[in-house]
């Protein structure tokens, strides 16, 4: 079984579970993103929600990317990591007053506004400060992302954004507001999208939206397509860097970009997922009448994606080269859903073996919890070993 390149001898002294990040791969991924987006002058904002580890954020900020935030806490984390306010965009359906005020005080680039109610509050809060808030309207383009229902965001029935049928009314109200400036439109249709036709449909739909806006005399300076590009969870060793070239090329080919218009993207998973792994130890190998179970010291408290999204993560036994056997890989949490995979092919497992759950750099550490009074996992980086 082909395995990733891990400093296993150095892992031996570390208490498990923990997150391990390959910073060399992260830098290679960032170089690729910048090169491919740079071909067309596109601006990239890293989606902080994918992984807000301070070291990860610092490396991404140093690479020159902007930040896409969905909470006041993420705005603070981005600022502390070195992202300039002029490159921070702030989305989210439920921005509290203090979070909006933080964005206004820091003079961030843009609020991605998701409802008329939110727009009214931003206008009021900006008025109290004597400021004008730059906003982009997040529009639901009603494009099917062909992905898991829990990570689809651009349809009419989702809580996110403004439905197309309501856009005219929102624009009518916005034009009466003295303390907001419309600088763009924003669309994000979902996550872990590997079918490029979804992005083709999105580009075409945004062309139509722009045409409709211009019939009203509105030409926006910025188009923000969110993120959503998927990764290959099944082959992290063969395909460690996603197809950013194909992704950006879709928009270059199909988008009717207006003169002087800036195009923005907000990738998260595609930047950080493959560089991170959750490292765990086998506590017990339990023999059942039909199955055998490899019980790890990591559970859904450290990596919730399999339990929440039925997500697949490649699992590798780092300390065994014995023949492959089938296991249900489970954690110690007192819940039946604490399962990482069923009938997983794994080199013969024994107590104490080190196991890597791959492609866990996105929505892994950042979603960890202390359920069952468990401590949060620490993180380690390849360039420190």
C-alpha positions as CSV (number, residue, x, y, z in Angstrom):
1,X,0.0,0.0,0.0
2,X,1.5,3.3,-1.1
3,X,1.8,5.7,1.9
4,X,2.6,9.3,2.5
5,X,6.0,10.5,3.5
6,X,5.9,11.0,7.3
7,X,8.7,11.3,9.8
8,X,7.4,8.2,11.7
9,X,10.5,7.9,13.9
10,X,9.8,11.4,15.2
11,X,6.1,10.7,15.8
12,X,7.0,7.9,18.2
13,X,7.7,10.3,21.1
14,X,4.6,12.5,20.6
15,X,1.4,11.9,22.5
16,X,-1.5,11.1,20.1
17,X,-3.8,12.2,18.6
18,X,-2.3,15.2,16.9
19,X,-2.4,17.1,13.6
20,X,0.6,17.0,11.3
21,X,1.1,19.6,8.6
22,X,3.4,19.3,5.6
23,X,4.4,22.9,5.2
24,X,6.4,22.1,2.0
25,X,3.2,20.9,0.3
26,X,1.3,23.9,1.6
27,X,3.9,26.2,0.1
28,X,3.8,24.3,-3.2
29,X,0.0,24.5,-3.3
30,X,0.1,28.3,-2.6
31,X,2.7,28.8,-5.3
32,X,0.4,26.9,-7.7
33,X,-2.7,28.9,-6.7
34,X,-0.9,32.2,-7.2
35,X,0.6,31.2,-10.5
36,X,-2.7,29.9,-12.0
37,X,-4.8,32.8,-10.7
38,X,-2.1,35.3,-11.7
39,X,-2.4,34.2,-15.3
40,X,-5.6,36.1,-15.4
41,X,-5.1,38.7,-12.8
42,X,-7.6,37.0,-10.4
43,X,-7.5,37.8,-6.7
44,X,-7.6,34.9,-4.2
45,X,-8.9,35.1,-0.6
46,X,-8.2,32.1,1.6
47,X,-11.4,30.8,3.3
48,X,-10.3,30.9,7.0
49,X,-13.0,28.5,8.1
50,X,-11.2,25.6,6.4
51,X,-8.3,25.9,8.9
52,X,-7.6,28.7,11.3
53,X,-4.4,27.3,12.8
54,X,-2.3,30.5,13.5
55,X,0.8,29.0,11.8
56,X,-1.2,28.0,8.7
57,X,-2.8,31.5,8.5
58,X,0.6,33.1,8.8
59,X,2.1,31.1,6.0
60,X,-0.9,31.9,3.7
61,X,-0.7,35.6,4.6
62,X,3.0,35.6,3.9
63,X,2.2,34.1,0.5
64,X,0.2,37.2,-0.3
65,X,-3.3,35.9,-0.4
66,X,-6.3,37.7,1.1
67,X,-8.7,36.3,3.7
68,X,-12.3,35.2,3.4
69,X,-13.9,35.3,6.9
70,X,-17.3,34.2,8.2
71,X,-17.1,35.5,11.8
72,X,-15.7,38.3,13.8
73,X,-13.3,35.9,15.4
74,X,-12.0,34.9,12.0
75,X,-11.5,38.6,11.1
76,X,-9.4,39.0,14.3
77,X,-7.5,35.8,13.5
78,X,-6.8,37.0,10.0
79,X,-5.6,40.4,11.2
80,X,-3.4,38.8,13.8
81,X,-1.9,36.5,11.2
82,X,-0.9,39.5,9.0
83,X,-3.6,39.7,6.4
84,X,-4.1,43.4,5.5
85,X,-7.6,44.7,6.1
86,X,-7.8,45.8,2.4
87,X,-7.7,42.1,1.4
88,X,-10.3,40.8,3.9
89,X,-13.8,40.0,2.8
90,X,-16.5,39.1,5.4
91,X,-19.5,36.8,4.7
92,X,-22.0,35.0,6.9
93,X,-25.7,35.0,7.3
94,X,-25.7,36.0,11.0
95,X,-23.2,38.9,11.5
96,X,-23.7,40.3,15.0
97,X,-23.5,44.1,15.6
98,X,-20.0,43.8,17.2
99,X,-18.8,41.8,14.3
100,X,-20.0,44.4,11.8
101,X,-18.5,47.2,13.9
102,X,-15.2,45.3,13.9
103,X,-15.2,45.2,10.1
104,X,-16.1,48.9,9.9
105,X,-13.4,49.9,12.4
106,X,-10.7,47.9,10.7
107,X,-11.9,49.2,7.2
108,X,-12.0,45.7,5.7
109,X,-12.3,45.5,1.9
110,X,-15.9,44.3,1.7
111,X,-18.9,42.8,3.5
112,X,-20.6,40.0,1.5
113,X,-24.2,40.7,2.4
114,X,-26.7,37.9,2.6
115,X,-30.1,39.5,3.2
116,X,-31.9,42.8,3.1
117,X,-32.2,42.7,6.9
118,X,-28.4,42.5,7.2
119,X,-28.0,45.3,4.7
120,X,-30.2,47.6,6.7
121,X,-28.2,47.0,9.9
122,X,-24.9,47.6,8.2
123,X,-26.2,50.9,6.9
124,X,-27.4,51.9,10.3
125,X,-24.1,50.9,12.1
126,X,-22.0,52.6,9.4
127,X,-24.1,55.8,9.8
128,X,-23.4,55.9,13.5
129,X,-19.7,55.9,12.7
130,X,-19.9,58.3,9.9
131,X,-18.6,55.7,7.5
132,X,-19.6,54.1,4.2
133,X,-19.5,50.3,4.2
134,X,-18.4,48.6,1.0
135,X,-20.7,45.7,0.2
136,X,-21.2,42.9,-2.3
137,X,-24.6,41.2,-2.5
138,X,-24.4,37.4,-2.1
139,X,-26.8,36.1,-4.7
140,X,-28.1,32.5,-4.9
141,X,-27.6,31.7,-8.6
142,X,-29.7,28.5,-8.2
143,X,-26.9,26.4,-9.6
144,X,-26.8,22.8,-8.5
145,X,-23.3,22.0,-7.1
146,X,-23.8,18.2,-7.4
147,X,-22.2,17.6,-4.0
148,X,-23.3,16.6,-0.5
149,X,-26.5,18.2,0.7
150,X,-24.9,19.6,3.8
151,X,-22.2,21.5,1.8
152,X,-24.5,22.8,-1.0
153,X,-25.1,26.6,-0.6
154,X,-26.3,28.2,-3.9
155,X,-29.9,26.9,-4.2
156,X,-33.1,28.7,-3.5
157,X,-33.9,26.6,-0.4
158,X,-30.5,27.4,1.3
159,X,-30.2,29.8,4.2
160,X,-27.4,31.6,2.4
161,X,-27.7,34.6,0.2
162,X,-30.4,36.5,-1.7
163,X,-32.6,34.6,-4.2
164,X,-32.5,36.0,-7.7
165,X,-36.3,36.6,-7.6
166,X,-35.7,39.0,-4.7
167,X,-32.7,40.9,-6.1
168,X,-34.7,43.8,-7.6
169,X,-36.4,44.6,-4.3
170,X,-33.1,44.5,-2.5
171,X,-31.5,46.8,-5.0
172,X,-34.4,49.2,-4.8
173,X,-33.8,49.5,-1.0
174,X,-30.0,49.6,-1.3
175,X,-30.2,52.7,-3.6
176,X,-32.0,54.6,-0.8
177,X,-29.2,53.8,1.7
178,X,-26.6,56.5,2.3
179,X,-24.0,54.5,4.1
180,X,-23.4,51.5,2.0
181,X,-21.6,51.3,-1.4
182,X,-22.4,48.4,-3.7
183,X,-19.0,47.3,-5.1
184,X,-19.8,43.8,-6.2
185,X,-21.8,40.6,-6.3
186,X,-20.8,37.4,-4.7
187,X,-21.8,33.8,-5.4
188,X,-20.8,30.5,-3.7
189,X,-22.6,27.4,-4.7
190,X,-21.1,24.7,-2.5
191,X,-18.0,22.8,-1.5
192,X,-16.0,19.8,-2.6
193,X,-17.0,20.3,-6.3
194,X,-15.0,18.2,-8.7
195,X,-17.4,18.6,-11.7
196,X,-16.2,21.6,-13.7
197,X,-19.6,21.9,-15.4
198,X,-20.8,23.4,-12.1
199,X,-18.4,26.3,-12.4
200,X,-19.2,26.6,-16.1
201,X,-22.9,27.0,-15.2
202,X,-22.0,29.5,-12.5
203,X,-20.0,31.7,-14.9
204,X,-22.8,31.7,-17.4
205,X,-25.4,32.5,-14.8
206,X,-23.3,35.4,-13.5
207,X,-23.1,36.7,-17.1
208,X,-26.9,36.8,-17.1
209,X,-27.0,38.5,-13.7
210,X,-24.6,41.2,-14.9
211,X,-26.7,41.8,-18.0
212,X,-29.8,42.3,-15.8
213,X,-27.9,44.7,-13.4
214,X,-26.7,46.8,-16.3
215,X,-30.2,47.1,-17.6
216,X,-30.8,48.9,-14.3
217,X,-27.7,51.0,-14.9
218,X,-25.6,49.1,-12.3
219,X,-22.1,48.0,-13.3
220,X,-20.2,46.3,-10.4
221,X,-16.5,46.6,-9.9
222,X,-16.0,43.1,-8.4
223,X,-17.3,39.6,-9.0
224,X,-16.6,37.1,-6.3
225,X,-17.2,33.4,-7.1
226,X,-16.5,32.0,-3.6
227,X,-14.7,28.7,-3.5
228,X,-15.8,25.1,-3.8
229,X,-13.0,23.4,-5.8
230,X,-12.7,19.8,-4.5
231,X,-9.7,17.6,-3.8
232,X,-9.0,13.9,-4.4
233,X,-9.6,12.3,-1.0
234,X,-8.9,8.9,-2.5
235,X,-5.4,9.6,-3.9
236,X,-3.6,12.1,-1.7
237,X,-0.2,10.6,-2.6
238,X,-0.8,10.8,-6.4
239,X,-2.8,14.0,-6.6
240,X,-1.7,16.3,-3.7
241,X,-2.5,19.6,-5.5
242,X,-5.9,20.2,-7.0
243,X,-6.5,21.2,-10.6
244,X,-6.4,25.0,-10.1
245,X,-5.4,25.4,-13.8
246,X,-8.7,23.9,-15.0
247,X,-10.7,25.7,-12.3
248,X,-9.5,29.2,-13.2
249,X,-9.5,28.5,-16.9
250,X,-13.3,27.8,-16.8
251,X,-14.0,31.4,-15.7
252,X,-11.5,32.9,-18.1
253,X,-13.1,31.0,-21.0
254,X,-16.8,31.7,-20.1
255,X,-17.0,34.8,-18.0
256,X,-17.8,38.0,-19.7
257,X,-15.5,40.2,-17.6
258,X,-16.1,43.9,-17.9
259,X,-13.2,46.3,-18.4
260,X,-11.5,47.1,-15.1
261,X,-13.5,44.5,-13.3
262,X,-11.7,42.5,-10.5
263,X,-12.5,38.8,-10.2
264,X,-12.2,37.2,-6.7
265,X,-12.1,33.6,-5.5
266,X,-12.3,32.2,-2.0
267,X,-10.7,28.7,-1.9
268,X,-10.2,26.9,1.4
269,X,-10.2,23.2,1.3
270,X,-8.3,23.0,-2.0
271,X,-5.4,25.0,-0.4
272,X,-5.0,23.2,3.0
273,X,-6.7,19.8,2.9
274,X,-3.9,17.7,1.5
275,X,-1.2,19.1,3.6
276,X,-2.8,18.0,6.9
277,X,-3.1,14.6,8.5
278,X,-4.6,13.4,11.8
279,X,-2.1,11.0,13.5
280,X,-3.5,8.5,15.9
281,X,-2.6,5.3,17.6
282,X,-4.3,2.0,17.7
283,X,-5.6,1.3,21.2
284,X,-7.1,-2.1,20.6
285,X,-7.8,-4.6,17.8
286,X,-11.2,-6.0,18.7
287,X,-12.3,-9.3,17.1
288,X,-16.0,-9.6,16.5
289,X,-17.9,-12.6,15.1
290,X,-18.2,-11.0,11.6
291,X,-15.9,-8.0,11.7
292,X,-12.7,-6.8,13.3
293,X,-12.3,-3.3,14.7
294,X,-9.2,-1.1,14.9
295,X,-10.1,1.2,17.8
296,X,-8.1,4.4,17.6
297,X,-7.3,7.1,20.3
298,X,-8.7,9.7,17.8
299,X,-12.4,10.1,17.4
300,X,-15.0,12.5,15.9
301,X,-13.9,15.0,18.5
302,X,-10.7,15.4,16.4
303,X,-12.1,14.7,12.9
304,X,-15.9,15.0,12.6
305,X,-16.2,14.9,8.8
306,X,-16.9,11.2,8.5
307,X,-19.7,11.4,11.2
308,X,-21.2,14.6,9.9
309,X,-20.8,14.3,6.1
310,X,-20.3,10.6,5.6
311,X,-16.9,11.7,4.3
312,X,-14.1,9.4,3.2
313,X,-10.5,9.9,4.4
314,X,-7.8,7.6,3.2
315,X,-6.4,5.7,6.3
316,X,-2.8,4.4,6.4
317,X,-1.0,2.3,9.0
318,X,2.4,4.0,9.2
319,X,4.1,1.4,11.3
320,X,3.0,-1.9,9.6
321,X,4.1,-3.5,6.3
322,X,2.2,-6.7,7.0
323,X,-0.5,-7.9,4.7
324,X,-3.6,-5.9,4.3
325,X,-6.7,-6.9,6.3
326,X,-10.2,-5.4,6.5
327,X,-11.2,-3.3,9.6
328,X,-13.9,-1.1,10.8
329,X,-11.8,1.9,11.9
330,X,-13.5,3.5,14.9
331,X,-12.8,6.0,17.7
332,X,-13.2,6.0,21.5
333,X,-16.2,8.4,21.7
334,X,-19.3,7.1,23.3
335,X,-21.4,7.4,20.2
336,X,-22.3,4.9,17.5
337,X,-21.4,7.5,14.8
338,X,-17.8,7.6,15.9
339,X,-16.6,5.6,12.9
340,X,-13.9,6.7,10.4
341,X,-14.5,3.9,7.9
342,X,-16.0,0.5,7.5
343,X,-14.3,-2.5,5.8
344,X,-11.1,-0.4,5.4
345,X,-8.1,-2.0,3.8
346,X,-5.2,-1.5,6.3
347,X,-1.9,-3.2,6.8
348,X,-2.3,-5.6,9.7
349,X,-2.9,-3.5,12.8
350,X,-1.6,-4.1,16.3
351,X,-1.9,-2.1,19.5
352,X,0.4,1.0,19.4
353,X,0.5,1.2,15.6
354,X,0.6,4.8,14.3
355,X,-2.3,5.5,11.9
356,X,-2.7,8.6,9.6
357,X,-6.0,9.9,8.5
358,X,-5.1,11.7,5.3
359,X,-6.4,14.9,3.7
360,X,-7.5,16.3,7.0
361,X,-6.0,19.8,6.8
362,X,-9.5,21.3,6.0
363,X,-12.4,21.1,8.4
364,X,-10.4,18.9,10.7
365,X,-8.5,20.6,13.5
366,X,-10.7,23.7,13.1
367,X,-13.9,21.7,13.9
368,X,-12.4,19.7,16.8
369,X,-14.5,19.7,20.0
370,X,-14.1,18.7,23.7
371,X,-17.0,16.4,23.8
372,X,-16.5,13.6,26.4
373,X,-14.2,16.2,28.1
374,X,-11.4,15.4,25.7
375,X,-8.5,17.8,25.2
376,X,-8.2,19.6,21.8
377,X,-5.4,18.0,19.6
378,X,-2.1,19.8,19.3
379,X,-0.5,20.5,15.9
380,X,3.0,19.9,14.6
381,X,4.7,21.1,11.4
382,X,7.1,19.3,9.0
383,X,9.6,22.2,9.1
384,X,9.9,21.9,12.8
385,X,10.9,18.2,12.7
